[in-house]
Structure formats: structure tokens, C-alpha cells
Amino acid sequence: MAGPRLSCALPPSADIVDKALLAEELGYHRLWLFDSPALFGDIWVALGRIAAETRTIGVAAGVLVPGLRHPVVTASAIASVAELAPGRLVAGIGTGSTARFTIGRNPARWSETAEYYRQVRALLDGQTVDIDGRPCRLMHLPGLGPERPIDAPLWLAISGPKGIATAAEIKPPGVIWTVPPTADGPWTEAALLRFGTVLDPGEDPTDTRVAQAAGPGYAAMAVHAAWQQDPSAVDRIPGGAQWRAQVEAESPRERGHLVVHEGHLVRLTERDRPLVTAAGAGITAMGWTGDAAALRERLAQSAAAGVTEVVYIPAGPDTARELTAFAAAGTP
């Protein structure tokens, strides 16, 4: 069985073109960019720059979120990048947990997400769509935007029974998982997001480099997510009570989202560092941290589970090292 394709995901930043060119050189299938405006740079500025400067690597928005932009704004942005990178753009749509938490809102409801997906898809197809009781469509004349219909696949980020049911209903060509797939469906592509780091021979999981590269994912998934649901829940995590005390000293509960999610998945903050130290080798229990052989085994397991694309999220101060090591370990 052929293994899944290797892709990567990065936050939009001023140096994104250099990172995209490296990912292209290393043979990554696609580069996904995060869409969390309170945490990172603008996704569409970054995607436009990448589309103009690269030649073969796929470009992807992962993921676009209801409530951040009007559907016409999103459809027009997709159309613009699709025109710059014909056949290379994929746009994912999801409920946007982090993107919405960081502006003080809960994730979008699945019904809202499905409606947003259908509206954007219809606009790209050249249809007139009712949005908030008013008819809308893309009206670009020749030379002012690409001709409709616009062939840009829209994927759906899914989790839980409601997400799976939504995907079964709207039938996207691809889905995005943050956990190993728990269901089959009418989609033909399935991407799995993974963080972690490839260990060098003899490297210990508690080494500083490993903490910087694997720690952000651990902090986000084990601690920040738990805090978002119930702040007291983090007290059961090693170092969690002290971490929560610091968060509450910095900001009251209703403003905690302004500090907790800083560096989400990609940067270990000084606030989170003691959490990673307290966890020790336990940070490897989340994500993919291990030697090259362990990574190849996980890729094989993912392929057997129906994953067609593994999207690696490099973290820490040396993105080039992380991208290079993951590509080398995952390439037969």
C-alpha cells in the first residue's frame, strides 16, 4: 500500500515565501496556511505571495471560518489565488475553534458551517446566492477576476458525529482530520494534521530542542483545549495548577483567551515552558515525536486508516530543520 502524501502547515508570516520554496524543494505535496487572524498574519496576503513565487507545490487554506469574513469576500479571495495558481489551490472550511476562541467567540455551529460551505461553493460556481436575505454573486468582468465557474476544491475539517454527518450530507471532495479517521464517507481525500518532531539518533525527548519543537503542540492540545472547556480541568495536568494561576494573574477569565492561545501549535511561550518541563517525556504521547522508523510506521498506519495526506505542523525556532527531517524520514 502506498503511503500518504506529505504536506505541511505553517502560519502566515513575512518570511512565508522562503519557507514555501523550501517545502517545494523538499517535495512536499501541499502547503496549508492557518487562518487565525488574532494569532498570525493574513492568510490571503501570504497565499497570494506563495502562489506567485512557487511553481509546483499545492497551496491550501486551512481552514476558513464562518464569521470571520462574508462569503463573498471568501469566494473572491479564493478566486484570486486560484487565478494565480491554476489547479493548485484547495480551500478548507471548518468551525474554527482557535480562530474564534481568540476573538472571544465559540466555534461555529455545524449548521452554520454547512451553510457557509454551500454559499462559498455556489458563489465560485457562478450562482446567485441569498445571504442574510439579500442576493449576492461574484460579478467580476473579464480582466477583473477569473471566469466562473472556478475550479477550486472546497474541503471540510471534521470531528465528532456532527462533523461526520455534515460531511456525509454536503459531500466535499476531501476532509481534514485532527485525529485519526473515525469514519468513512463520500469523500475521496482525507488529510490528517500532525505535530511533533523527528528525533536525532540518541536524542532524548526531554532535550531542549525537542521541547521547543514538540512542546507547542502538547501545550495546545493537552492544556489550552482543556482550559477552554473548563479552566479547573488543567489542575490535573502536570504543572497545570501553577500555569492556571499565572494565566489568572495576567488576565481575568473573560479575557483569558487573549493570552492562553499565543503561539498556538508553533511557538513555545515562556508561560507554557514549565508545562512542557513538568510533562517530561510525556509530551511525546501527543502528536508524532519519535525516530525516523517510528514516523514511517505511523505513516503506514495512517494509510491503512484511509489517510491520503499527512499535514505536518513544524514548530520551534528552526522550521527548516523540522521540515527537512520530516521529509527525509517520510520519504521511502
C-alpha positions as CSV (number, residue, x, y, z in Angstrom):
1,M,0.0,0.0,0.0
2,A,1.3,3.4,-1.0
3,G,1.8,5.8,1.9
4,P,0.0,9.1,2.3
5,R,1.4,12.2,0.6
6,L,3.4,14.5,2.8
7,S,2.2,18.1,3.2
8,C,3.0,20.8,5.7
9,A,1.1,23.6,7.5
10,L,2.5,26.9,8.6
11,P,1.3,30.2,10.0
12,P,1.2,33.2,7.6
13,S,4.3,35.3,8.2
14,A,6.6,37.8,6.5
15,D,9.1,35.0,5.6
16,I,6.5,32.6,4.3
17,V,7.8,32.6,0.7
18,D,11.2,31.4,1.8
19,K,9.6,28.6,3.8
20,A,7.3,27.7,0.9
21,L,10.2,27.5,-1.5
22,L,12.0,25.1,0.9
23,A,8.9,23.0,1.2
24,E,8.6,22.8,-2.6
25,E,12.3,21.9,-2.9
26,L,11.8,19.1,-0.3
27,G,9.0,17.6,-2.3
28,Y,6.0,18.5,0.0
29,H,2.7,17.9,-1.8
30,R,0.9,20.9,-0.4
31,L,1.5,23.9,1.9
32,W,-1.5,24.7,4.1
33,L,-1.7,28.0,5.9
34,F,-3.6,28.7,9.2
35,D,-6.4,31.2,9.3
36,S,-6.3,32.7,12.8
37,P,-6.1,36.5,12.3
38,A,-5.6,37.3,16.0
39,L,-2.5,35.0,16.1
40,F,-0.9,35.1,12.7
41,G,-0.5,37.2,9.6
42,D,-3.2,37.5,6.9
43,I,-3.8,34.2,5.1
44,W,-4.7,35.7,1.7
45,V,-1.7,38.0,1.5
46,A,0.5,35.0,2.3
47,L,-1.2,32.7,-0.2
48,G,-1.0,35.2,-2.9
49,R,2.7,35.7,-2.4
50,I,3.3,31.9,-2.3
51,A,1.2,31.4,-5.4
52,A,3.2,33.9,-7.3
53,E,6.6,32.7,-6.2
54,T,6.2,28.9,-6.3
55,R,5.6,26.6,-9.3
56,T,4.6,23.1,-8.3
57,I,3.6,22.8,-4.6
58,G,-0.1,22.9,-3.9
59,V,-1.4,25.8,-1.8
60,A,-4.2,25.5,0.7
61,A,-6.2,27.5,3.2
62,G,-6.7,25.5,6.4
63,V,-9.2,26.4,7.5
64,L,-11.6,29.2,6.6
65,V,-14.1,30.0,9.3
66,P,-17.7,31.3,9.3
67,G,-18.0,34.7,10.9
68,L,-14.5,35.9,10.0
69,R,-15.4,37.0,6.5
70,H,-18.6,37.5,4.4
71,P,-19.0,34.5,2.0
72,V,-18.5,36.9,-1.0
73,V,-15.2,38.1,0.5
74,T,-14.0,34.5,1.0
75,A,-15.1,33.4,-2.5
76,S,-13.4,36.4,-4.1
77,A,-10.2,35.6,-2.3
78,I,-10.3,32.0,-3.3
79,A,-10.9,33.1,-6.9
80,S,-8.0,35.5,-6.9
81,V,-5.5,32.9,-5.6
82,A,-6.9,30.2,-7.9
83,E,-6.2,32.5,-10.8
84,L,-2.5,33.0,-9.7
85,A,-2.0,29.2,-9.1
86,P,-4.3,27.3,-11.6
87,G,-5.1,23.8,-10.3
88,R,-3.0,24.2,-7.2
89,L,-5.4,25.7,-4.6
90,V,-7.5,23.8,-2.1
91,A,-9.6,25.7,0.5
92,G,-10.7,24.0,3.7
93,I,-13.7,25.2,5.7
94,G,-14.3,24.4,9.4
95,T,-15.9,25.5,12.6
96,G,-12.8,27.4,13.6
97,S,-12.2,26.6,17.2
98,T,-8.9,28.5,17.7
99,A,-9.7,31.3,15.2
100,R,-13.0,32.0,17.0
101,F,-11.8,31.4,20.6
102,T,-9.1,34.1,20.1
103,I,-11.8,36.7,19.3
104,G,-13.9,35.7,22.3
105,R,-16.4,33.5,20.4
106,N,-17.3,29.8,20.4
107,P,-16.7,27.7,17.3
108,A,-19.3,28.0,14.6
109,R,-22.3,25.6,14.7
110,W,-22.2,22.8,12.2
111,S,-25.4,24.1,10.6
112,E,-23.7,27.5,10.2
113,T,-20.5,25.9,8.8
114,A,-22.5,23.8,6.3
115,E,-24.4,26.9,5.1
116,Y,-21.1,28.8,4.7
117,Y,-19.6,26.0,2.7
118,R,-22.6,25.8,0.4
119,Q,-22.7,29.6,-0.1
120,V,-19.0,29.8,-1.0
121,R,-19.2,26.8,-3.3
122,A,-22.2,28.3,-5.1
123,L,-20.5,31.7,-5.5
124,L,-17.5,30.0,-7.0
125,D,-19.7,28.1,-9.4
126,G,-21.2,31.4,-10.6
127,Q,-24.5,31.2,-8.9
128,T,-26.5,33.9,-7.2
129,V,-26.8,33.2,-3.5
130,D,-29.2,34.5,-0.8
131,I,-27.0,35.7,2.1
132,D,-28.7,37.5,5.0
133,G,-31.8,37.9,2.9
134,R,-30.0,39.7,0.0
135,P,-28.9,38.2,-3.3
136,C,-25.2,38.0,-3.9
137,R,-22.8,36.8,-6.5
138,L,-19.3,37.3,-7.9
139,M,-19.6,39.9,-10.6
140,H,-16.0,40.2,-11.9
141,L,-15.9,41.3,-15.6
142,P,-13.2,39.9,-17.8
143,G,-9.8,41.1,-16.7
144,L,-11.2,41.9,-13.2
145,G,-11.2,38.3,-11.9
146,P,-11.4,34.7,-13.2
147,E,-14.3,33.5,-15.2
148,R,-16.8,31.4,-13.3
149,P,-17.2,28.6,-12.6
150,I,-14.0,28.5,-10.6
151,D,-12.4,25.0,-10.2
152,A,-11.1,25.3,-6.6
153,P,-11.9,22.3,-4.4
154,L,-13.5,23.1,-1.0
155,W,-12.7,20.6,1.7
156,L,-14.3,20.3,5.2
157,A,-12.5,20.0,8.5
158,I,-14.5,17.5,10.6
159,S,-14.6,16.0,14.0
160,G,-17.2,14.2,16.1
161,P,-20.5,12.7,15.0
162,K,-22.0,16.1,13.9
163,G,-19.0,16.9,11.7
164,I,-19.0,13.5,10.1
165,A,-22.7,13.8,9.4
166,T,-22.3,17.2,7.9
167,A,-19.6,15.9,5.6
168,A,-21.8,13.0,4.6
169,E,-24.5,15.5,3.7
170,I,-22.6,18.1,1.7
171,K,-20.1,15.5,0.2
172,P,-16.9,17.5,0.0
173,P,-14.1,16.1,-2.2
174,G,-11.8,16.0,0.8
175,V,-11.9,16.2,4.6
176,I,-9.4,17.3,7.2
177,W,-9.0,15.4,10.5
178,T,-7.2,16.4,13.7
179,V,-7.4,12.8,15.0
180,P,-7.0,9.6,13.1
181,P,-10.1,9.0,10.9
182,T,-13.1,7.5,12.8
183,A,-15.4,7.1,9.8
184,D,-15.6,6.6,6.1
185,G,-17.6,8.8,3.8
186,P,-18.3,10.1,0.3
187,W,-15.0,11.9,0.1
188,T,-12.0,10.7,-1.9
189,E,-9.3,12.6,0.0
190,A,-8.6,12.6,3.8
191,A,-5.9,14.8,5.4
192,L,-4.6,14.2,8.9
193,L,-2.9,17.1,10.8
194,R,0.1,16.0,12.9
195,F,2.6,17.9,15.0
196,G,5.8,16.7,16.7
197,T,9.5,16.3,15.7
198,V,11.8,13.7,14.3
199,L,14.4,12.7,16.9
200,D,18.0,12.6,16.0
201,P,19.9,9.4,16.9
202,G,20.4,9.3,20.7
203,E,18.3,12.4,21.3
204,D,16.2,12.4,24.5
205,P,12.6,13.5,24.4
206,T,13.3,15.9,27.3
207,D,16.1,17.7,25.4
208,T,15.6,21.5,24.9
209,R,15.3,21.2,21.1
210,V,12.6,18.6,21.4
211,A,10.7,20.7,24.0
212,Q,10.7,23.6,21.6
213,A,9.6,21.6,18.6
214,A,7.1,19.2,20.2
215,G,6.1,21.3,23.2
216,P,3.8,23.8,21.4
217,G,1.5,21.0,20.2
218,Y,1.4,19.4,23.6
219,A,0.5,22.7,25.3
220,A,-2.2,23.5,22.7
221,M,-3.9,20.1,22.7
222,A,-3.4,18.9,26.3
223,V,-3.7,22.2,28.2
224,H,-5.1,25.1,26.2
225,A,-8.0,23.0,24.9
226,A,-8.8,21.7,28.4
227,W,-8.7,25.3,29.8
228,Q,-11.1,26.5,27.1
229,Q,-13.7,24.0,28.2
230,D,-13.1,24.2,32.0
231,P,-10.2,26.1,33.5
232,S,-10.1,24.0,36.6
233,A,-9.5,20.9,34.4
234,V,-5.9,21.8,33.8
235,D,-5.1,21.4,37.5
236,R,-5.0,17.6,36.9
237,I,-2.2,18.1,34.3
238,P,1.4,18.2,35.5
239,G,2.2,21.8,36.1
240,G,-1.4,22.8,35.3
241,A,-2.3,24.4,38.6
242,Q,0.7,26.7,38.5
243,W,0.1,27.5,34.9
244,R,-3.6,28.5,35.6
245,A,-2.5,30.7,38.5
246,Q,-0.2,32.6,36.2
247,V,-2.9,32.9,33.5
248,E,-5.4,34.3,36.0
249,A,-2.8,36.7,37.4
250,E,-2.2,38.0,33.9
251,S,-5.8,38.2,32.8
252,P,-9.3,37.7,34.3
253,R,-11.3,34.7,33.0
254,E,-13.3,36.7,30.4
255,R,-10.1,37.9,28.9
256,G,-8.0,34.7,29.3
257,H,-8.4,33.9,25.6
258,L,-6.2,36.9,24.9
259,V,-3.2,35.1,26.4
260,V,-3.8,31.4,26.6
261,H,-3.6,30.7,22.8
262,E,-0.5,32.7,22.0
263,G,1.9,30.8,19.7
264,H,-0.8,28.1,19.0
265,L,0.9,24.9,17.8
266,V,4.0,26.6,16.6
267,R,5.8,28.6,19.4
268,L,6.5,27.6,23.0
269,T,5.8,30.6,25.2
270,E,7.6,31.3,28.4
271,R,4.2,30.8,30.1
272,D,3.9,27.3,28.6
273,R,7.5,26.2,29.1
274,P,7.0,24.9,32.7
275,L,4.1,22.7,31.5
276,V,6.4,21.0,29.0
277,T,9.1,20.6,31.6
278,A,6.7,19.1,34.0
279,A,5.4,16.7,31.4
280,G,8.9,15.4,30.6
281,A,8.8,12.6,28.1
282,G,5.0,12.7,28.3
283,I,5.0,15.3,25.6
284,T,5.6,12.5,23.1
285,A,2.2,11.0,24.0
286,M,0.5,13.6,21.8
287,G,1.5,14.1,18.1
288,W,4.2,12.3,16.3
289,T,7.5,12.6,18.1
290,G,10.0,9.7,17.6
291,D,12.8,8.5,15.4
292,A,12.5,8.1,11.6
293,A,11.5,4.4,11.9
294,A,8.6,5.3,14.2
295,L,7.5,8.0,11.8
296,R,7.4,5.6,8.9
297,E,5.3,3.2,11.0
298,R,2.8,5.9,11.8
299,L,2.6,6.8,8.1
300,A,1.8,3.2,7.2
301,Q,-0.8,3.0,9.9
302,S,-2.4,6.3,8.6
303,A,-2.5,4.9,5.1
304,A,-4.3,1.8,6.4
305,A,-6.8,4.0,8.1
306,G,-7.7,5.8,4.9
307,V,-5.5,8.9,5.2
308,T,-4.3,10.1,1.8
309,E,-2.3,13.1,3.0
310,V,-0.5,13.8,6.3
311,V,-0.1,17.5,7.0
312,Y,2.9,18.1,9.3
313,I,3.0,21.2,11.5
314,P,6.6,22.1,12.2
315,A,7.2,24.1,15.4
316,G,10.0,25.8,17.3
317,P,12.8,28.2,16.2
318,D,14.2,26.0,13.3
319,T,11.4,25.4,10.8
320,A,13.9,24.4,8.1
321,R,15.3,21.7,10.3
322,E,11.8,20.3,11.1
323,L,10.6,20.3,7.5
324,T,13.8,18.7,6.3
325,A,13.9,16.0,8.9
326,F,10.2,15.1,8.4
327,A,10.5,14.9,4.7
328,A,13.6,12.7,4.9
329,A,12.0,10.4,7.4
330,G,8.8,10.1,5.5
331,T,10.3,9.6,2.0
332,P,10.9,5.9,1.1
